[in-house]
């Protein structure tokens, strides 16, 4: 367990308070996504607001709409925004995992079919899900990529992984370029790696990411 990561998480704050105080613009991508999904709380870490970025959010939403999965694993779930997105898109079984889960529990409470679990997302070994989404902090991206053989066991169909701001993701893109069943999508400044298991899944992904921002 990464104790440093645990200690950095100071508190969870209401989105409306962040907007009222001027720390978050109501027109920022994070605020707009939270409004759309009904996310009321965000992690606030050392003066930095952590929330869903538009690139991976749009990639995931497009894939969910075409794949129509029954189950999803949300690693590094943070605010729980991706789990809420899956819930709104009728995914029946969702597990959300993070070291710090208070924010996700507040946002996802009473939503049927969603389980929020406190734990190290990099060390999840059991369970199989139709789709996995992972939105790791930047310092955890390389470790996640190094654990790809273990990671692949967790999904049946597709995985969506944030690998950093596109302009800073050159090393990760180079590493993943050798992966046979993986593409890197540039979406709204994000570099998003999308993995698949079968040819039919590749077709779905290609449709989903076509003409993305």
Buried (B, 14 or more C-beta within 10 A) or exposed (E): EBEEBEEBBEEBBEBBBBBEEEEBEEEBBBBBBBBBBEBBBBBBBEEEBBBBBBBBBBBBBBBBEBBEBBBBBBBBBBBBBBBBBBBBBEBBBBBBBBBBBBBBBBBBEEBEBBEBBEEBBBEBEEBEBBBBBBBBBEEBBBEBBEEBEEBEEBBBBBBBBBBBEBEEBEEBBEBBEEEEBBBBBBBBEBBBBBBBBEEEBBEBBEEBBEEBE
